[in-house]
Amino acid sequence: MEIKYNFFFGYIFYRMTAAYHKWDGRNGITSLIGISMIQGCILLDIVFFLLRLFFEREQLHAHLPLARWIILVTYGLILVFNYRKYDNTYNKFRFYCKDESKSKRRIKGILVVVSLIVPWLPIILMGIYWK
């Protein structure tokens, strides 16, 4: 499977794998978990927002056990998809990113950290303000 380099998830995979290379090697299991977390949180943000528009809090609590299983299965599927997509692609991403300047690498590194934090904010804000 030919993989195309994209800035967002491909670069996050590359940078996280480079950071955890001594522990994970080129497979980047930690990176896959991080990317899956971002994708899962974005999906949860959208689903929670739509559910809160149409249902009351009590109605949502009635289906909480089922929702937990759906979330776990969905996250597992995202993780398996990402594993198949990014398996043995570290060297390809490394080839694309080898000529980055230090300042460009630093700015993109900050964006990687921000992209790991930002998907959690809507979930936290919905939990605080939508009571």
C-alpha positions in Angstrom: 0.0 0.0 0.0 1.5 3.3 -1.1 1.2 6.0 1.6 1.1 9.6 0.8 2.6 12.1 3.2 0.1 14.4 4.8 1.0 17.1 7.3 -1.4 16.4 10.0 -1.5 12.7 11.0 1.5 11.6 9.1 3.7 14.3 10.7 2.3 13.6 14.1 3.1 9.9 13.6 6.6 10.8 12.5 7.4 13.2 15.3 6.0 11.0 18.1 7.7 7.9 16.7 11.0 9.8 16.5 10.5 10.9 20.2 9.7 7.4 21.4 12.0 5.5 19.0 14.2 4.0 21.7 11.1 2.4 23.4 8.9 1.5 20.5 11.2 1.2 17.5 10.0 1.9 14.0 6.5 0.5 14.6 5.6 3.5 16.8 2.9 1.9 19.0 2.9 5.0 21.2 2.4 7.2 18.2 -0.5 5.0 16.9 -2.2 5.4 20.3 -1.7 9.2 20.2 -3.1 9.5 16.7 -6.0 7.2 17.5 -6.7 9.3 20.6 -6.8 12.5 18.5 -9.1 10.9 16.0 -11.3 9.4 18.7 -11.6 12.7 20.5 -12.6 14.5 17.4 -15.2 11.9 16.7 -16.5 12.1 20.3 -16.6 15.9 20.1 -18.9 15.8 17.1 -21.1 13.0 18.5 -21.4 14.5 22.0 -22.3 17.9 20.5 -25.0 16.4 18.3 -26.4 14.2 21.2 -26.5 17.2 23.5 -28.5 19.2 21.0 -31.2 16.6 20.7 -31.3 14.9 24.1 -31.5 15.9 27.7 -28.8 14.8 30.2 -31.1 12.2 31.9 -31.8 10.6 28.5 -28.1 10.3 27.8 -27.4 8.8 31.2 -29.9 6.0 30.6 -27.8 4.7 27.7 -24.4 5.2 29.3 -23.4 1.5 29.6 -24.1 0.9 25.9 -22.3 4.1 24.9 -19.1 3.0 26.8 -19.0 -0.2 24.7 -19.6 1.6 21.5 -16.8 4.0 22.3 -14.4 1.2 23.2 -15.2 -0.7 20.0 -14.9 2.4 17.9 -11.5 3.3 19.4 -10.3 -0.2 18.8 -11.3 -0.1 15.2 -9.6 3.3 14.8 -6.4 1.8 16.4 -6.5 -1.2 14.1 -7.0 1.0 11.0 -4.1 3.3 12.0 -1.8 0.3 12.7 -2.5 -1.0 9.2 -2.1 2.4 7.6 1.1 3.4 9.4 2.8 0.0 9.8 6.5 0.3 8.6 6.1 3.9 7.3 8.5 5.6 9.7 11.4 5.6 7.1 9.1 7.1 4.4 8.1 10.0 6.7 11.7 10.4 7.8 12.7 10.8 4.2 10.1 13.5 3.6 11.0 15.4 6.7 14.8 15.1 6.7 15.5 18.6 5.3 13.5 20.6 7.8 15.2 23.6 9.3 15.4 23.8 13.1 12.9 26.6 13.4 10.4 24.9 11.1 10.8 21.7 13.1 10.2 23.6 16.4 7.0 25.3 15.1 5.7 22.0 13.8 6.6 20.4 17.1 4.5 23.0 18.9 1.6 22.3 16.6 1.9 18.5 17.3 1.6 19.2 21.1 -1.3 21.5 20.5 -3.0 18.9 18.3 -2.8 16.4 21.2 -4.4 18.8 23.6 -7.1 20.7 21.6 -9.4 17.7 20.9 -10.0 17.3 24.7 -11.1 20.9 25.1 -14.6 20.6 23.6 -15.3 17.5 25.7 -14.2 19.3 28.9 -16.2 22.5 28.0 -19.3 20.5 27.2 -19.0 18.7 30.6 -18.6 22.0 32.4 -21.1 24.3 30.7 -23.9 22.0 29.4 -25.6 20.8 32.6 
